[in-house]
Amino acid sequence: MGVPEISNRSEQQMWSRRGVLAVLGAVPAGVLTACSGPADASETKSATGGTDPTPSGTAKSQVKAPTITVTPADGTKGADFAKPVEVTVADGTLSSVDITGDDGSTLTGSFNDARTRWTSGRNPYSDTAYSVTVKAQDAGKYTAEFSTKAPGATFVGYFTPEANSTSGVGMPVSINFTRAVKDRAAVQKAITVTAEPAVDVVGHWFSDTRLDFRPEQYWAAGTKITLSLRLRDVEGTDGVYGTQSKDVVFHIGREQISTVDLAKKTMTVRRDGKDLATYPVTGGDADHTTWAGIMVISERFKETRMESSTVGLGDEYDIPDVPHAQRLTTSGTFIHGNYWAAASVFGTTNASHGCIGLRDSQGANDNSTPGYAFYKSSMLGDVVVVKNSGDGTVAPSNGLNGWNLSWSDWQAGSAL
């Protein structure tokens, strides 16, 4: 069947315009195809590539596809974990960036003002595989994968008190590291200690391997303390990285502060501001004086062996069953029960080798003795203040005894 002959000029013009509109109507479809195809990285794993789909006679600048770059690059294995992840786009703007690790962690970050660059807010974790999904305006999504290298040498921090434990008001948060720390500021910045009710808590370095935290005054009774360790991939010293990322909660119980006056040979125990008991005691003799100062109970034993050779006193004593022993210093000062001295010694004579003794019975089961009663009333973190001992103040690092430093001296030991 032939094409009908157009009989007048107006119909010819109408057909001519329709023909033009039909041709122009096909152009946008070609342009859209050219823009979306190369950036469909969900299939191509590439931000650009493929044949040039630009229609003949159309300027390439009108259809140029966004070019997305991820650093570390797609497919990288053993990437550096000490640098942030970066995503950039050329000839476009970034809509979203999502990065997820195979450990379930995510990396969040921020865009520059032009939304042409995205930078992660922290570095990726070591020894972790990451999946990256990027979307740019007027383009499909781009995906990439990379993995980071494992650290070489590592360190951890062993903390006191134990998780979910309840301690006395003098208990500091003490952390001992398995490797010497060179970059104290970086490590301390990765550790926070917070209290409820809130109080200012400051860290103090006693050595390259020990960092303690405490407030200016003793903790308030009933305080909840949270230790946040964010040491994973923190470089403590050259090439040595932390591994921990965890939160630990401790609790403070009632307030108990005991004052030992070795001039009077007595100990007064105060509980929540009220006198609980007064016991006769014996302290170190003239040749083995007891440390003075503020001390914190750091270990407790219903019975334990004490040998003089372990504290540099030769073979002066070896007692296999010292009852109700509670450690006050790392160097060996205890407050403990004593069953081998005459009852008349307590309250009248300082006759020990440096420890503080209370009358007790062998076997640690006689609940009528002061040694038994004081042990039962005590807990880790309780404060024992010794005065008039004839000796100097105990070193703040000798046990958990940082309370012997003024607040200004304590703050001076912070790396931040």
C-alpha positions in Angstrom: 0.0 0.0 0.0 1.5 3.4 -1.0 2.1 6.4 1.2 -0.9 8.8 0.8 -0.1 11.9 -1.1 -0.2 15.1 1.0 -2.6 17.3 -0.7 -2.0 20.7 0.9 0.9 22.7 2.4 -0.5 22.8 6.0 -0.6 19.0 6.2 3.0 18.9 4.8 4.2 21.3 7.5 2.4 19.2 10.2 4.0 16.0 9.1 7.3 17.8 8.9 7.0 19.1 12.5 6.0 15.6 13.8 9.0 14.1 12.1 11.3 16.6 13.9 9.6 15.9 17.2 10.0 12.2 16.8 13.7 12.6 16.1 14.2 14.9 19.1 12.2 12.6 21.3 14.8 9.9 20.9 17.8 12.0 22.0 17.2 12.1 25.8 17.0 8.3 26.0 20.4 8.1 24.4 21.9 10.7 26.7 20.5 8.9 29.8 21.9 5.6 28.7 25.3 7.2 28.2 25.3 8.7 31.7 24.2 5.7 33.7 26.0 2.9 32.0 29.7 3.4 32.9 29.0 4.0 36.6 26.9 0.9 37.1 29.7 -0.6 39.2 27.4 -3.2 40.8 28.2 -5.3 37.7 31.4 -3.9 36.3 33.3 -3.3 39.6 34.7 -0.2 37.9 33.7 3.4 38.1 34.4 4.0 34.4 34.9 1.9 31.2 33.1 0.3 28.3 32.5 1.6 24.8 31.7 5.3 24.2 27.9 5.4 23.8 27.8 9.1 23.0 25.4 9.7 20.1 26.8 11.2 16.9 26.7 14.9 17.0 26.3 15.1 20.9 29.0 16.9 22.9 30.9 14.4 25.2 31.0 17.0 28.0 27.2 16.7 28.3 27.3 12.9 29.1 30.7 12.4 30.9 30.2 9.8 33.6 31.4 10.3 37.2 34.7 8.6 38.0 34.9 7.2 41.5 38.2 6.3 43.2 38.5 4.4 46.5 41.8 4.4 48.5 42.8 1.6 49.3 42.0 0.5 45.8 39.5 -2.3 45.0 41.1 -5.7 45.5 44.0 -4.4 47.7 45.2 -7.0 50.2 47.3 -6.1 53.2 46.4 -2.4 53.1 47.8 0.0 55.7 45.5 0.3 58.6 47.2 3.4 60.0 45.6 5.7 57.4 41.9 6.7 56.8 39.9 5.4 53.9 39.2 8.0 51.2 36.7 8.2 48.4 36.8 10.8 45.6 34.7 11.5 42.5 35.5 13.4 39.3 32.8 14.9 37.1 30.1 14.4 39.7 29.1 14.6 43.4 29.0 11.9 46.0 25.6 10.9 47.4 26.6 8.2 50.0 29.5 6.1 51.1 29.0 2.9 53.2 31.9 0.8 54.4 31.4 -2.4 56.5 34.0 -4.8 57.9 33.8 -8.5 58.1 33.8 -8.1 61.9 30.6 -6.2 61.8 32.2 -2.8 62.3 31.4 0.2 60.1 33.5 3.2 59.1 31.7 6.5 59.1 33.1 9.7 57.7 32.5 13.1 56.3 32.3 14.9 52.9 34.0 18.0 51.9 31.9 21.0 51.0 31.7 20.1 47.3 30.9 16.5 48.1 33.7 15.4 45.8 35.7 13.8 48.6 34.8 11.6 51.6 37.2 10.7 54.4 36.6 8.1 57.2 36.5 9.5 60.7 38.9 6.9 61.9 41.4 4.4 60.4 40.2 0.9 59.4 40.9 -1.9 61.8 43.8 -4.2 61.2 43.4 -7.7 59.7 39.9 -6.9 58.5 38.2 -7.2 55.1 36.0 -4.3 54.1 33.2 -3.9 51.6 32.6 -0.4 50.1 29.5 0.9 48.4 29.5 4.4 46.8 26.7 6.2 45.2 27.2 9.4 43.1 24.5 11.7 41.8 23.1 10.8 38.4 25.0 7.5 38.5 24.7 3.9 39.6 26.5 2.5 42.6 30.2 1.6 42.7 31.4 -1.3 44.9 34.9 -2.2 46.0 36.6 -4.5 48.5 39.9 -4.4 50.3 41.6 -6.0 53.3 44.1 -4.6 55.8 47.2 -6.2 57.0 47.6 -7.8 60.5 49.8 -5.9 63.0 53.2 -7.3 63.8 53.8 -7.0 67.6 50.9 -6.3 69.9 50.3 -5.2 73.5 47.3 -5.4 76.0 46.5 -3.7 79.2 45.6 -5.8 82.3 43.3 -3.8 84.5 42.4 -3.6 88.2 39.7 -4.0 89.6 38.0 -6.9 87.9 35.0 -6.4 85.7 31.7 -6.2 87.5 33.4 -6.2 90.9 32.6 -4.0 93.9 35.4 -2.3 95.7 36.1 0.2 98.4 36.3 4.0 97.9 40.1 4.0 97.5 40.3 1.7 94.5 42.0 3.3 91.6 41.7 2.0 88.0 45.1 0.6 87.4 46.3 -0.6 84.0 49.5 -2.6 83.5 50.7 -3.0 79.9 52.5 -6.0 78.5 54.9 -3.8 76.5 56.6 -0.6 77.3 54.7 2.4 76.0 56.6 5.1 74.1 53.7 7.2 72.9 52.0 7.7 76.2 49.7 10.4 74.9 48.3 8.2 72.1 47.6 5.3 74.5 46.1 7.5 77.2 43.9 9.2 74.7 42.5 5.8 73.8 41.5 5.1 77.4 38.7 6.9 79.3 37.4 6.4 82.8 34.0 7.9 83.6 32.0 7.9 86.8 28.3 8.1 87.8 27.8 10.4 89.7 30.2 12.4 87.4 33.6 13.5 88.7 36.8 14.5 87.0 39.0 11.5 86.6 42.7 11.9 85.5 45.3 9.4 84.4 48.8 9.3 85.9 51.8 7.3 84.5 53.9 5.6 87.1 56.1 4.0 84.5 56.2 3.0 80.8 54.0 0.0 81.7 51.6 1.4 84.3 48.8 4.0 84.0 46.4 4.6 87.0 43.2 6.7 87.0 41.6 8.4 90.1 39.5 11.4 91.0 40.8 14.2 93.3 39.1 12.7 96.4 38.0 9.2 97.2 35.1 7.8 95.1 31.7 8.4 96.5 30.0 5.4 97.9 27.8 3.7 95.3 29.7 5.1 92.3 29.5 3.3 88.9 32.8 3.4 87.0 33.2 2.6 83.3 36.6 1.9 81.8 36.6 2.3 78.0 39.5 0.7 76.2 39.9 1.8 72.6 43.5 0.5 72.2 42.9 -1.5 69.0 45.5 -0.5 66.4 46.9 2.3 68.6 50.7 2.4 68.2 52.1 2.3 71.7 55.7 2.1 70.5 57.3 1.8 67.1 55.6 -1.1 65.3 53.7 -2.3 68.4 49.9 -2.0 68.4 47.1 -2.4 71.0 44.4 -5.1 70.5 41.6 -4.2 72.9 38.3 -2.5 72.2 35.9 -3.0 75.1 34.1 -1.4 78.0 34.4 -2.6 81.6 32.2 -1.6 84.5 33.1 -1.5 88.2 31.2 -0.5 91.2 32.1 1.3 94.5 30.5 -0.1 97.6 30.2 1.5 101.1 32.9 3.8 102.4 35.3 2.2 104.9 38.4 4.1 106.1 40.6 2.7 108.8 43.2 4.8 110.6 46.2 3.0 112.3 48.0 5.1 114.9 51.2 3.3 115.8 52.0 5.7 118.6 48.7 4.6 120.3 48.9 1.1 118.8 45.3 1.2 117.8 43.2 1.1 114.6 39.9 2.9 114.3 37.5 1.7 111.6 35.0 4.2 110.2 32.1 3.0 108.0 30.2 5.7 106.1 31.4 8.4 108.4 30.7 6.6 111.6 33.0 4.7 114.0 32.5 1.0 113.5 35.2 -0.5 115.8 38.6 0.2 117.4 41.2 -2.6 117.6 44.5 -2.9 119.5 47.3 -3.5 117.0 51.1 -4.0 116.7 53.3 -2.4 114.1 56.8 -2.5 112.9 59.6 -2.4 115.6 62.4 0.1 115.6 64.5 -1.9 113.1 61.6 -2.7 110.8 59.3 0.3 110.8 56.0 0.3 109.0 55.4 2.6 106.0 53.3 5.7 106.8 50.6 7.2 104.5 47.5 6.2 102.7 47.3 2.6 101.6 44.7 0.6 99.7 43.9 -3.1 100.2 44.9 -4.7 97.0 44.8 -8.5 97.8 43.0 -10.6 100.4 43.8 -14.1 101.7 42.0 -16.0 104.4 45.4 -17.8 105.0 48.7 -17.4 103.3 52.4 -18.2 103.7 54.8 -15.5 104.6 58.6 -15.9 104.3 61.1 -13.3 105.3 63.4 -14.2 102.4 60.8 -12.8 99.9 61.2 -9.3 101.4 64.9 -9.3 101.9 65.0 -10.3 105.5 66.9 -13.6 105.2 65.5 -16.5 107.2 64.0 -14.5 110.1 60.6 -16.1 109.7 58.6 -18.6 107.7 54.9 -18.8 108.7 52.8 -21.1 106.5 49.3 -20.1 107.7 49.1 -16.4 108.4 45.4 -15.7 108.9 43.3 -13.0 107.4 46.1 -11.3 105.4 45.3 -8.2 103.4 48.1 -6.6 101.2 48.8 -2.9 101.5 52.0 -2.6 99.4 53.7 -4.4 96.6 56.9 -4.6 98.7 55.2 -6.8 101.3 53.3 -4.7 103.8 50.2 -6.5 105.1 47.6 -6.0 107.7 46.9 -9.5 109.1 46.0 -11.7 111.9 48.7 -12.8 114.3 48.3 -15.9 116.5 52.0 -16.4 117.5 52.5 -13.2 119.5 51.4 -12.9 123.1 48.0 -11.2 123.6 49.7 -8.6 125.7 51.6 -7.3 122.7 48.6 -5.9 120.9 47.9 -2.3 121.9 51.1 -2.0 123.9 54.2 -2.8 121.7 55.3 -2.4 118.1 57.0 -5.8 117.6 56.5 -6.8 113.9 58.8 -6.9 110.9 56.8 -4.0 109.3 53.3 -5.4 109.0 50.3 -4.4 111.1 49.1 -7.2 113.2 45.8 -7.9 115.0 45.2 -10.6 117.5 43.9 -13.8 115.8 43.8 -17.6 116.2 45.5 -20.3 114.1 43.1 -21.7 111.5 41.4 -18.4 110.7 38.1 -19.6 112.0 37.7 -17.9 115.4 35.1 -15.2 114.8 35.8 -13.7 118.3 39.2 -12.3 117.3 39.9 -8.8 115.9 41.8 -10.3 113.0 38.7 -12.2 111.9 36.3 -9.3 112.5 38.4 -6.8 110.5 38.9 -9.2 107.6 35.2 -9.9 107.4 34.4 -6.2 107.4 36.9 -5.3 104.7 37.0 -5.5 100.9 39.4 -4.7 98.1 39.9 -1.0 97.7 39.3 -0.1 101.3 41.6 2.6 102.7 44.0 2.1 105.6 45.8 5.2 106.8 49.0 4.7 108.9 50.4 7.5 111.0 53.1 7.9 113.7 55.0 4.8 112.4 58.4 6.3 112.6 58.9 5.8 108.9 58.4 7.9 105.8 55.4 8.0 103.5 55.0 5.0 101.2 55.8 5.5 97.6 52.6 6.2 95.5 53.6 3.4 93.1 54.2 0.9 95.9 50.8 -0.8 95.6 47.6 1.1 94.7 48.7 4.0 96.8 48.5 7.0 94.5 46.4 8.9 97.0 49.7 10.0 98.6 50.2 12.4 95.7 48.6 15.8 95.8 46.0 16.5 93.1 48.4 18.8 91.2 51.2 16.2 91.3 48.8 13.6 90.1 47.7 15.7 87.2 51.3 16.4 86.3 51.8 12.7 85.6 49.2 12.7 82.8 50.3 12.6 79.2 47.4 14.6 78.0 
